[in-house]
């Protein structure tokens, strides 16, 4: 797949991160987009089959393709090897994204499980992107990235993703939360608390690393949007793309405030 097609695919599947890559150094953008593509490819597995065994087999394929079979003929695995294999520590850490998807597959399809799984994926993506841009080992900032995943993953899930991925939403809504507002309010509080804990650390992030965590700038407006929304609505809500672009540009230029 060409670079332009990869870019187009990521903008369609993960607009926020795709837009954030525009603020990274030009020679790093392709790698960041590949990380998003890898997450998207792994996420497809759960949509393609509900059989746990088939899900595990298809996920295991990527582990073997990356670490044992030199790509196994899959274009994305080959691109990941080409781009990341010279950084052995980072290349090994790609398995963390595979493991995050496997954990989601193993869990029961409850609201809390889907919340945990989605936030963990976001945490790993932030870790990988930060390590790629700065050469810093992932292990040094585990708690920081855990909070990043809770804040961004939680805010995004509440606004954009919940109804897209929740079969219950097609047949009447939010029963898994208990009542339509109470359970969701708890998730909102978790995301807001996580972002509050991050504020001082985000302000200290160097400009070269900002693109890796830039989507976090969208957390406050996402939470405000959710707070002002109809909690019983059956449709996802989202920020306007132009507003996202402005928020990300401001954070990339001025830092997190």
Secondary structure as the mmCIF struct_conf table of DSSP 4:
data_model
#
loop_
_struct_conf.conf_type_id
_struct_conf.id
_struct_conf.beg_label_comp_id
_struct_conf.beg_label_asym_id
_struct_conf.beg_label_seq_id
_struct_conf.end_label_comp_id
_struct_conf.end_label_asym_id
_struct_conf.end_label_seq_id
HELX_RH_AL_P HELX_RH_AL_P1 UNK A 3 UNK A 13
HELX_RH_AL_P HELX_RH_AL_P2 UNK A 15 UNK A 21
TURN_TY1_P TURN_TY1_P1 UNK A 22 UNK A 23
BEND BEND1 UNK A 24 UNK A 24
HELX_RH_3T_P HELX_RH_3T_P1 UNK A 26 UNK A 28
HELX_RH_AL_P HELX_RH_AL_P3 UNK A 29 UNK A 48
HELX_RH_AL_P HELX_RH_AL_P4 UNK A 52 UNK A 67
TURN_TY1_P TURN_TY1_P2 UNK A 68 UNK A 68
BEND BEND2 UNK A 69 UNK A 69
TURN_TY1_P TURN_TY1_P3 UNK A 70 UNK A 73
HELX_RH_AL_P HELX_RH_AL_P5 UNK A 75 UNK A 84
TURN_TY1_P TURN_TY1_P4 UNK A 85 UNK A 86
BEND BEND3 UNK A 87 UNK A 87
HELX_RH_AL_P HELX_RH_AL_P6 UNK A 88 UNK A 93
TURN_TY1_P TURN_TY1_P5 UNK A 94 UNK A 94
HELX_RH_AL_P HELX_RH_AL_P7 UNK A 95 UNK A 106
BEND BEND4 UNK A 107 UNK A 107
BEND BEND5 UNK A 109 UNK A 109
HELX_RH_AL_P HELX_RH_AL_P8 UNK A 111 UNK A 134
HELX_RH_3T_P HELX_RH_3T_P2 UNK A 138 UNK A 141
HELX_RH_AL_P HELX_RH_AL_P9 UNK A 142 UNK A 148
HELX_RH_PI_P HELX_RH_PI_P1 UNK A 149 UNK A 153
HELX_RH_AL_P HELX_RH_AL_P10 UNK A 154 UNK A 156
HELX_RH_PI_P HELX_RH_PI_P2 UNK A 157 UNK A 161
HELX_RH_AL_P HELX_RH_AL_P11 UNK A 162 UNK A 165
HELX_RH_AL_P HELX_RH_AL_P12 UNK A 167 UNK A 170
TURN_TY1_P TURN_TY1_P6 UNK A 171 UNK A 172
HELX_RH_3T_P HELX_RH_3T_P3 UNK A 175 UNK A 177
BEND BEND6 UNK A 178 UNK A 179
TURN_TY1_P TURN_TY1_P7 UNK A 180 UNK A 181
HELX_RH_AL_P HELX_RH_AL_P13 UNK A 182 UNK A 203
TURN_TY1_P TURN_TY1_P8 UNK A 204 UNK A 204
HELX_RH_3T_P HELX_RH_3T_P4 UNK A 207 UNK A 209
HELX_RH_AL_P HELX_RH_AL_P14 UNK A 210 UNK A 213
HELX_RH_3T_P HELX_RH_3T_P5 UNK A 214 UNK A 218
HELX_RH_AL_P HELX_RH_AL_P15 UNK A 219 UNK A 228
BEND BEND7 UNK A 229 UNK A 229
TURN_TY1_P TURN_TY1_P9 UNK A 231 UNK A 232
BEND BEND8 UNK A 234 UNK A 235
HELX_RH_AL_P HELX_RH_AL_P16 UNK A 241 UNK A 254
#
